[in-house]
Amino acid sequence: MTASGSPQLCRLLRCILISRDAERLATFYEEALGCRRLALAHRAGAAFTAAMGVAGGALSITLELGSQRIELLQFAHPGRPYPADTLASDLLFQHCAVVVSDMDEALRRLSAAGGWTAISEHGPQRLPASSGGVTAFKFRDPEGHPLELLAFPAATLPDYWQRASGTDPCLGIDHSAISVSDGARSMAFYQALGLRVTGASTNAGAEQASLDGLPEPQVEVTALAAEQATPHLELLCYRRMQRRAPIPVRDSDIAATRLLWQAHGMSIRPSCAREPQALADPDGHRLLIVAAG
C-alpha cells in the first residue's frame, strides 16, 4: 500500500509496543500509569504474519488508559532490545504522551512502580507559553519505550480532557510523537492520508533541553489529527542537531512500534476487511491500517 492509494485515516485506534516480556511490561503499565487489562490473546496466521512481517505468532495483551488503548505484542521469536543510547532526536524515537491531572501524584505513582529510566533532566519541565505552557516529563519504560507525562495549564486544558474523569492522575493518551527528518515531507505524507494540521510551534530553550536531555535543541512540532482528534499524531523535527545515522529496525525488534489506524476508502476484499494493512512513512515509522466500519 502507498499513500497515493488514498485510504483516509479517521481514527487512531491504538499504539502497539513490541515486548520481550508482555506480562511483566503489562504489570508495569498497570502499576505506573493505572492501565487496565482488556484482553489476552495469541495472534497468528497468514494475515497476521503479513501485517507484522514476523513469522511464528505473538502473545497480545491489550491495555486501556482512559478511552485509549495500548497493545503489547510479544513475538514467539523476539528481535533485538531497544537501543539503549537512543536520543530524542533520533528517527526511531517515538513516544506516547499521557495526560495527567496532577503531575506530582503521577510521578509518585511512577516512582513507586520502579524499573523505568528518566530521559528528562532535573524532573518535570514547565515549557514557556510559546511552546504551549505545558509541564512535561519524558522517561523510558522497563524495555526502553519512550513515554511522556503531560500536564496542561488549567486555562488551556483541551475540551476533551476537561470531560475526562477518574480518580487516577493519568487520564489517557493524548498523542504519539515521532521524530522526523523533514517536517514538510512528513506532513505532506500524512495529509495525503487524510490528517489535518491542528497546531504548530517551534520549541527551544533551557526547558526543552532538560525535557529532551539534549544540548540546545530546536524542534518544530506539528500536530496532525484525524476525524476523531484524540489521540492524535505529532511530528518532531529537530533542527541544528548533528543527526546520527539511522539505526535500522527489524519488524520484530522492540523499537518497532506500530500505530494502528482506522481508515475510509480502503480497496481490499470484504473477507480481509478487518485485517490490517502495513505501511511505512518516509522515515520508516510503521503504520497499520484497517478499514472503518
Secondary structure, DSSP 8 states (H G I E B T S, - for coil): --GGG--EEEEEEEEEEE-S-HHHHHHHHHHHH--EEEEEEEE-SHHHHHHHT-SS-EEEEEEEETTEEEEEEEESS------TT--TTSTT-EEEEEEES-HHHHHHHHHHH---EE-SSSS-EE--GGGTS-EEEEEE-TTS-EEEEEE--GGG--HHHHS---SSSEEEEEEEEEE-S-HHHHHHHHHHTT-EEEEEEEEESHHHHHHHT-SS-EEEEEEEE-SS-SSEEEEEEEES----------TTSTT--EEEEEEE-----GGGTTS-EEEE-TT--EEEEEE--
